[in-house]
Amino acid sequence: MSRPSQVDPRGPRVAAALTSLVLAVALVVPPPAREFLLVLQGAVFTIGAFVSVAATPYALFFRGVVRPRLAPPTDLEDARPPQFAQLVGLIFVVVALAGFLTGLDALGYGAAAAALVAALLNAATGFCLGCELYLTSRRLAKSLA
């Protein structure tokens, strides 16, 4: 059995900081720039959710620019929880886009703001809500099996 992919835990925090920046700007710029930024962020989330968290532009930035300036990581983490978190982020961005594109701006702002709060929490503290959701669902599935 092959081992799950591993990631430097500092990479997802950098990605969360960049995501926070994109989402914060998206919440304050007018359309169509708002929707453009949400589509870009959605593309990043799509790559992270369906290809690999290591394949996102934010991960490439981390590996090429940030990580070489840091000490080697003391440990690596399973990539599955952050990959699931990317899917959760994608869902929130899709809901935000749907809200804005259908004139339900409150839905758009609410979904984008929720994604922003989750990204800020991860960037600032390392607590990943989507990762915790993944781990909780795995524990629940095991307990029901």
C-alpha positions in Angstrom: 0.0 0.0 0.0 1.4 3.4 -0.9 1.8 6.1 1.6 -0.4 9.2 1.2 1.2 12.3 -0.2 2.9 14.5 2.4 3.2 18.3 2.6 5.2 20.8 4.5 2.6 22.2 6.9 3.9 25.7 6.4 2.8 25.6 2.7 -0.9 25.5 3.4 -0.6 28.4 5.8 1.1 30.5 3.1 -1.6 29.4 0.7 -4.2 30.4 3.2 -2.6 33.8 3.6 -2.6 34.3 -0.2 -6.2 33.1 -0.4 -7.1 35.6 2.4 -5.7 38.4 0.4 -7.5 37.4 -2.8 -10.8 37.0 -1.0 -10.5 40.2 1.0 -9.9 42.2 -2.2 -12.7 40.4 -3.9 -15.1 41.5 -1.1 -14.3 45.2 -1.6 -13.8 45.6 -5.4 -16.8 46.2 -7.7 -18.0 43.8 -10.3 -16.7 42.4 -12.6 -13.4 42.5 -10.8 -15.0 40.8 -7.8 -16.2 37.9 -9.9 -12.9 37.7 -11.8 -11.0 37.3 -8.5 -13.5 34.7 -7.3 -13.1 32.7 -10.5 -9.3 32.9 -10.1 -9.5 31.7 -6.5 -11.9 29.0 -7.6 -9.4 27.8 -10.1 -6.7 27.5 -7.4 -9.2 25.6 -5.2 -10.1 23.3 -8.1 -6.4 22.4 -8.7 -5.9 21.8 -5.0 -9.0 19.7 -4.7 -8.8 17.6 -7.8 -5.1 17.5 -8.8 -3.0 18.1 -5.7 -2.4 20.8 -3.1 1.2 20.7 -4.3 0.2 21.7 -7.8 -1.5 25.0 -7.0 0.1 28.3 -7.9 0.3 29.1 -4.2 2.2 25.9 -3.5 4.6 26.6 -6.4 5.2 30.1 -4.9 5.8 28.5 -1.5 8.3 25.9 -2.8 10.1 28.4 -5.1 10.2 31.6 -3.0 9.3 31.0 0.6 10.6 27.5 1.5 14.2 28.0 0.3 14.4 30.9 2.9 13.2 28.6 5.8 14.8 25.9 7.8 13.7 22.4 6.6 10.4 21.3 8.0 10.5 19.4 11.3 7.7 17.1 10.1 5.5 16.6 7.1 1.7 16.1 7.1 -0.8 14.0 5.2 -2.0 16.0 2.2 -5.5 14.6 2.2 -6.9 17.0 4.9 -5.7 20.1 3.1 -6.9 18.7 -0.2 -10.4 18.2 1.2 -10.2 21.8 2.6 -9.6 23.0 -0.9 -12.8 21.3 -2.0 -14.7 23.0 0.9 -13.2 26.3 -0.2 -14.2 25.7 -3.8 -17.8 25.0 -2.7 -17.9 28.4 -0.8 -16.5 30.2 -3.8 -19.0 28.6 -6.2 -21.8 29.6 -3.9 -20.4 33.1 -3.7 -20.2 33.4 -7.5 -23.7 31.9 -7.9 -25.0 34.5 -5.4 -23.4 37.4 -7.1 -24.2 36.3 -10.7 -27.9 35.8 -9.8 -28.3 39.1 -7.9 -28.3 37.5 -4.5 -25.5 39.7 -3.2 -26.1 38.8 0.4 -25.4 35.1 -0.4 -22.3 36.1 -2.4 -20.9 38.2 0.4 -21.8 35.7 3.1 -20.2 32.8 1.3 -17.1 34.7 0.3 -16.8 36.1 3.9 -17.1 32.6 5.4 -14.3 31.4 3.1 -12.2 34.5 4.1 -12.7 33.8 7.8 -11.6 30.2 7.4 -8.6 31.2 5.3 -7.6 33.9 7.9 -7.9 31.4 10.7 -5.6 29.0 9.0 -3.1 31.6 8.0 -3.0 33.2 11.4 -3.1 30.1 13.7 -2.6 27.1 11.5 -6.1 25.8 12.4 -7.7 24.5 9.2 -11.4 24.2 9.4 -11.7 22.1 6.3 -8.9 19.8 7.5 -10.7 19.3 10.8 -13.9 18.6 8.9 -12.1 15.9 7.0 -10.6 14.4 10.1 -13.9 14.4 11.9 -15.7 12.8 9.0 -13.0 10.0 8.9 -13.4 9.4 12.6 -17.1 9.3 12.3 -16.9 6.9 9.3 -14.6 4.6 11.3 -16.9 4.6 14.3 -19.9 3.7 12.1 -18.1 0.9 10.3 
